[in-house]
Amino acid sequence: MSVILIDFDGTIVEHCFPKIGMPLPNAFETMKDLKAAGFKLVLWTCREDYGHLISSQYLTEAVKFCAENGIEFDAVNETILEHEFRPEDCAKRKPYAHYHIDDRNLGGFPGWDWVRE
């Protein structure tokens, strides 16, 4: 099955870091359709949690926000285990995927309606 890496800020939600912006039109509906079609979804974001500081749990907040909107990712900032092809002792700096959905693509993010098509 195909794996899709999906960015958070500017792709799933409007840019408002460190806050969570409003969802982009059709983001969650399209991700639900992709999951239903059998795609594996990986949240691939620069958001991180900073130790035990409750006010700095940016990654946890993003994952929770997506779950509250009906999306559970198959992995977060890492490769899905069944798709890992590198040796166990190898550095795994970049997750493997068939597709990347990100607002920093050349030409910008075309929107979730384009992704659905």
N, C-alpha and C positions, 0 to 999 in steps of 0.2 A: 504494500500500500504506500501511497505517496505521503511524504512529510512536508509540511509547510511551516516555515519560521515566520512569526508575526511580531512586529514591533508594537509597542504600546503607545507612547506619547506621539501624537501626530498621525497615528495610523488607526488605532482602536478608539482613542479619545483625542479631543483637541489638546494642543500643547498648553499646559498650565503647571508644569513641574515647579515646585514639589507637590502641588495639589493635583488631584485627578480632574481632568477636564470633562466636558460633556461628551458622551459617546458620539462618534461620527455616524451620519445617517447610514442605516442598514448594516453597521459593523457586526453587531451581535446576531442579527438574523442570518447574515451570510456565513458567519463562522459556524452557527448551528447547522446550516445546510451543508457546509463542507464536512463537518463531523458526521452528519447523517449519511453522507455519500461515502464515508469510509476513510477520509483523510485523517492523518495524525497531525495535531496542531501543537507547535512548540512556541511558547512565549519567549521571544528573543529581545531583551530590553537592556538598556544601560542602568535601569533602576536597580538599586541595591538596598539591603538592610544594613544599618550601621550599629553593630553590636546589640547591646541590650536597651538602647535608647528608644523608648516607645514612640517618641516624636520623629524618629528617623527610620521607620520600617517601610520604606518606599516600595520595595519589591513585594513584600507581604500585602500591602494595601492594594497594589495593582492586581495581584492574583485573587485576593478576596473580592475586589470589585467585579472582576470578570465572573467569578463563581456566582455572585449575587445576581448577575445578568445572564446566567445559564450556561456559561462556558467553563468547563474544566479542561485544562491543558494536559496533554500527554507527557509533557516535560516542560521545565522552566529553565532557560539559559543552559541547557545541556542536550546532548544527543539522546534520542530514544534508544534504550538499550538494544532492542532487536535490530536496530539499524547501525549500530556501532561496528565499524570495520577496522579500527585501529587496534594495535596490541594493547593489552591491559596496562602496561607500564609506559605507554606513550602519552605525552601531553595532549590534552583534548581542548584546545583553545577555541575551536569553532564547531558548533553543532553541524551535523550533516543534514541536508534537506534537499528536496527536489525543487522547491519554490521558496522565494522570500517575498514577503509583503511588508513594505517599509516606505515611509514618506520620504526617505532620502534616496530613493531610486532616481536614476537619471530621468529627468523630465518630471519628477515629483510623483506623488501618490495619485493615481487616477480615480480613486474612490471605490467604495465597496460594490456599487452596481457593476462597474467594469470587472471587478474580481469575480463576481457571481457569473457573468457571461463567460 
